[in-house]
């Protein structure tokens, strides 16, 4: 299983970024996927998740209305559109696939939001 994130970078507060996660080695369309983030000195937290068919999504409260998770099962790709970014969104963002009792992670993509 390989998960590869991209799309991170440096952006000013109020700006937008779109993260992508390309999966290989799994039947992508079978699994719920998620985006996590970990800020310096903090625990990794779930940002958003999306069901296998893309029809059910969840978000943590601080990102509701600003972030949108989506997926394209034909391309084995998951996205996170992040708008109205805030300095507190600064973190390493990770793609996650939970398959049975196993968690698979990408290497992360860094998002830095300047004030």
RASULFEN-V753383 format. One record per backbone hydrogen bond with DSSP energy under -1.0 kcal/mol. CO is the residue of the C=O (numbers start at 0). NH is the residue of the N-H. Records with the same first field share a line. If there is no record, write none. Layout:
CO = NH / NH
This chain:
1 = 23
3 = 21
5 = 19
8 = 111
10 = 113
11 = 14
14 = 84
16 = 81
18 = 79
19 = 5
20 = 77
21 = 3
23 = 1
25 = 27
26 = 29
27 = 30
32 = 49
33 = 95
34 = 46 / 47
35 = 93
36 = 44
37 = 91
38 = 41
44 = 36
46 = 59
47 = 34
48 = 57
49 = 32
50 = 53
55 = 50
57 = 48
59 = 62
60 = 63
62 = 65 / 66
65 = 82
67 = 80
69 = 78
71 = 74 / 76
75 = 22
76 = 71
77 = 20
78 = 69
79 = 18
80 = 67
81 = 16
84 = 13
85 = 88
86 = 89
90 = 110
91 = 37
92 = 108
93 = 35
94 = 105
95 = 33
96 = 103
98 = 101
101 = 98
103 = 96
108 = 92
110 = 90
111 = 10
113 = 12
